[in-house]
Amino acid sequence: MPRPILATVHTPALRNNLERVRRSALDARVWAVVKANAYGHGIERVYEGLRGADGFALLDLAEAERVRALGWRGPVLLLEGVFDARDLELCSRLDLWHTVHCDEQIDMLAAHKTLKPQRVFLKMNSGMNRLGFTPERFGSAWTRLNALTQVDEISLMTHFSDADGPRGIAHQLEAFERVTRDLPGERSIANSAATLRHADQTRGDWVRPGIVLYGSAPDFPANDAAHWQLQPTMTLSTQLLSVQTLKAGDTIGYGSNFTAEGPLTIGVAAVGYADGYPRHCNTGTPVLVNGVRTRMVGRVSMDMITVDLTPVPDAKFGAEVTLWGRSTVTGTVLPIDEVAQAAGTVGYELMCAVAQRVPFAPAETDPETRQ
Ligand SMILES: *Cc1c(COP(=O)(O)O)cnc(C)c1O
């Protein structure tokens, strides 16, 4: 038997979260952002749950090929555009729309021989200061692109730095609207946080949610996933390998950084940092055992963690341990955002970091779509 660790992707939850986005962006079309292999879930595993989106947005050309290989004929957008002139040939062949964020990409397009003009999303740097033309340079970039026979429709795009926090989006939105007011073309401005938190100000033509589709709150801990009616799309689970009974003064694991104050029963679970479980988790990180909430004690090892069994005294060898997601025993959810917070990171990173050695269960679907 393989190690009991398992990741499960929940198709009905993906569908629920996409519907949740649609309720916040009624007049918009939805790019399902599936970069980084669908935030670690696997593009092929999320496709069934997200195929109700209007398009798929990602950055890696190999991932774009995988979306086409699944039979998707609708829009596909490269969020960082092309990296090399040869990528434009693949854009033609696979009918990919691509972001244009710098002069070099316009140069490549100008030199490109294509039979069919390409659809582009011109990106403004409205304050994030990663990719895009500044408001001062945006108009001339648009004019230059618009003159190219290689270019079909031009859409207008920007990205927010603080849609999840107190600074908000007003300062960036002001720059974007001022500069694009007189330009034709569709708009795409809102990521997950802007779509849910600033729905009244982000009535763009295309919203670009990523993290909310995967059931993580875009603004945790101000709000949690339940507040936004999001469901976890990934469960990481394993089992207990061993149970140990400690007495006062006994320590646990490497560095002996946890000392039992009195008699304590602990369970050893088959998961460690080599599975992508963050090593920064330590005593206190929430864990479910047989669906009952408890906490980690001691350090994360490469292949094991240790958990306090006080709230689940009957848990034995083989008991279910849920690291995040939903327990199959009780249906209880442990939000990935809480585990991420305990590790000093965000849900995004944990999803993306599930290691290669962790097997995924066959996709879980609801009866409606089972064939
Ligand atoms: C990743 C990304 C998104 C999605 O961001 P979330 O915070 O996951 O919603 C949207 N737009 C761009 C340009 C991105 O790179």
The ligand as an ORCA input file, in Angstrom:
! r2SCAN-3c Opt
* xyz 0 1
  C      -2.933     35.677    -10.777
  C      -3.612     36.791    -11.447
  C      -4.963     37.028    -11.218
  C      -5.770     36.244    -10.202
  O      -5.434     36.700     -8.920
  P      -6.235     36.164     -7.621
  O      -5.725     36.999     -6.523
  O      -5.849     34.737     -7.476
  O      -7.658     36.339     -7.926
  C      -5.573     38.024    -11.928
  N      -4.880     38.776    -12.816
  C      -3.571     38.587    -13.057
  C      -2.861     39.446    -14.037
  C      -2.894     37.588    -12.381
  O      -1.593     37.400    -12.613
*
